[in-house]
Amino acid sequence: MNLTDVIRLCCPKKARKRLGRGTGSGQGKTAGRGHKGQGSRAGFSMPPLFEGGQMPLARRVPKRGFTNSFAKKVVTINVGDLELLFEAGETVSPTVLKETGIIKENFDELKILGHGVLTKTLTVAAHKFSKTAEEAIQKAGGQATILPGKKKLVRNKMGTRITRKNFDKKK
């Protein structure tokens, strides 16, 4: 039984509050809006975080740092996880991890970390490896291949953007 069930049982058809229907109703005359002022007028609405002229909390709290929108999104996976998820002789790559649903979010780079034990021979392709991860893969008889990262966009002196297609053609 939930709390919602209890509420439904005690008052299944609660009547709505009828405002402005005479003083005898308890919500007559000002209809719960009080006397005069902005709140008593028709069409009045207030911003949800308005604090009555007091300096709002969002402006009182100190702010630090910033979010770098150009930062690369790096996803990590441990060698111990590869041991559990893959069979011996399989190839591990960012596309395989994405297709199997092991990594769900979008990312720019994949980094393999060395936490855990690896006994299976795997061919692992990733953008980055920690030293311990690379040693563990090679010790188990596997291969660690480093994938190239995304190419940086180059701006020419005129300030217009050179696309990757144009950049590749020039070389």
N, C-alpha and C positions, 0 to 999 in steps of 0.2 A: 504494500500500500504506500502511496506517495502522499505528500502534503497537498498536492493539487486535488487528489481524490477526497480528502477530508473537507477541503473548502467547498468542493462541488456538492457534497452531501448536506452540509449545514445550511447553505443558502444557494440553491440551484438557480433561482430566478430572482436575483436581487434587482429591485427597481432602480432606475437611474435617478440621480439627484436632479430634481426639478427646480431650477433657479428662477427667482423673480416672480413668484406666484403668491405674493402677499406676505405680510409680517407673521402670520400664523404658521407659515410653513417652515420657519427657521432659516430659510435662505431667501427671504423677500428683500424688498427695498434695494440695497446695494448688491445683492446676490453674491456675497462673499468676496467682492472686489474692494471693499473699503470705501472711504470717503475721498473724493477728489484725487488729483494726481494722475500721472501717466498710466498707471496700471488700471485705473477705473475706466479709461476710455475704450471705445470700440476699436478693434483692429490693432490693439497693443500687442507687441511681441518683444521679447528680450533675447539677446544672444545667450546661448546655453552656458557660457562661462563668465557672464557678466557678474561682477561682485559689488554692484552698487556704487561705482566710482572709485572704490579701493583699487590699488594697483593689482592687476590680476596675477594669479600664481604663475602662469606661464612667463610673465615678464619679471617676476620677483626672483625666480630661480636663476642662478648663474649658468651661463652656457660655455661649453669648452669644445674645442676641436671642430672638425668638419667631416663630411663624408666624401671621400674621393670617388667621383662617379666614373673616373677613368681607370680605377684599380682593377687588376685582373682577378677574376673569381677562381680561386684555386681550391679544388676538392681533393681531400686526402683519403687514402685507404691503407690499412696496415697489412703487412705480410701475413700475419696470423689470420686475417679475414680471407685472404686469397687461398690459404691452405684449406679453409672450411668450404669455400664457395666453388672452387674449381678442381677438376680431376687432373691427374698427372698427364703431361704432354699437351695440355690445352694452351691456347694463346689468350693472353689478357691484354685488352686495349681499351681506350676510352669508349669506342663505339660498342664493343661487346658489353661493357659495364652498363652503358646506357640502354642497350636493347634488352638485356636481361632484367633491368629494373633495379639493379643493385644501387646505382646512383640515379636519383630521380630528377634533381634540379639541374639547371643549365650551368655550365662552367666553361672557363677559358683554358685552364690547365689542370692536369691530373698529376698529383704527387704521391709516390709510394713511400710509406714510412716503415721503419724496421721493427715495430713492436710485434712480438709473437714469434712463433717458430714455424719455419717452412721446411718441409721434407720432400715435397713433390717437385718434379722438374717442370717448370713453367716458362713460357716465353712471354715476358712482360714488356709491353710497350707503353711508355708514359712520357710526359714532358719533363718531369723531375724525379729524382730518386734521392733518398737520404743515403749516407755512406753505409749505415748498418743494413738498410734494405737491399742495396746493391750487392753487398757482401753475402747476405743471406740467400739471395736468388742464385748467385754464382756458386755458392757452397753446396746448394741443393742440386746443382747440375743444370740450372736454367740459364736463360739469357735475359739481360736487361738492355733494351734498346731505347734511346732517347729520341723522342719525337720533336720536330721543330715547332716552335710556338707560332702564334699569329704574326704576320708581317705588320710592321708599323706603317701607318699612313704617312706619306712625306708631303710636306707643303712646299710649293715652289716660292720663289721670291715675290711673285705677284700676289700671293696670299690665297690663290685658288687651290682647291683640293685636287690632288692627283689620286685617282682610284687605283685599286690593286691591279685591275686589268691593264690600265695604262702603264703602271709602274713595271709590270712584268714584260710588256711589249718593248719598253725602252732598253731593257738589258739585253 
